[in-house]
């Protein structure tokens, strides 16, 4: 698998090969051709570097997703539900400053955050300020991710986030009333490090009730109890931070799940994996922009059955 050290070696080898090619080209033509080619290569590499490390990580996108589910469509008709994930707040920068305004401009009824709020203990203050700016009449809800247990105590972070105005679901469910009825919002603690307790989370939820499950890691969908949910929302993968699948698959860090990004169907349950906002150990994004997801629900379209003419 591709490691950081191997990637650096490949980068150096690629540059050496390009320079060698340029020299051959220069000998075969003129030095002016070599200079033009070398200059073009340097500009291309510089452009990719600036884009991947400085432009795309701060270029947030809003993605609109329609979920085909008859029960949720009836219950959530007219609602705007927004998901964000993997904030990974450390020092507050341009990305963190623009996020609350972008979310609030969508006029969400509910904001759901699927874990990894911080990337250091320094980030607690920043993430509290960010969360406190989010406005949603039906509340800001969330679950913890794996880094939320690494840098601070999970219970302590929960108290800080709830003091900022959101509600953290820790292996529990809450009934959410809507004009169309109501559904259960179920949240489990981080499944990546084994803090999830699905049995406890579902204990008060009647079988067959419409529900949305929040979990940091998408691989929770492999557990049968998770598939009791109508919809599972997750993050953790960051979409690989690299939008070139054939390259992403060379890295265990980038290609960390069968469910990397977007929508999946597993049995009768739909799963959506958000690409996340921040980053942790690889501080770049390339063709995999930070994502704010807006969900709307509709009843599945049923095609008319054609009857045979007798």
Secondary structure, 3 states (H helix, E strand, C coil): CCCHHHHHHHHHHHHHHHHHHHHHHHHHCCHHHHHHHHHHHHHHHHHHHHHHHHHHHHCCEEEEEEEECHHHHHHCCCCCEEEECCCCECCCCHHHHHHHHHHHCCCCCEEEEECCCECCCCHHHHHHHHHHHCCCCCCEEEECCCHHHHCCCHHHHHHHHHHCCCEECCCEEEEEEECCEEEEEEECCCCCCCCCCHHHHHCCCCCCCCEEEEEEEHHHHHCHHHHHCCEEEEECCHHHHECCHHHHCCCCCCCCCCCCCEEEEECCEEEEECCCCCCCCCCCCECCCCEEEEEEEECCCCCCCCCCCC
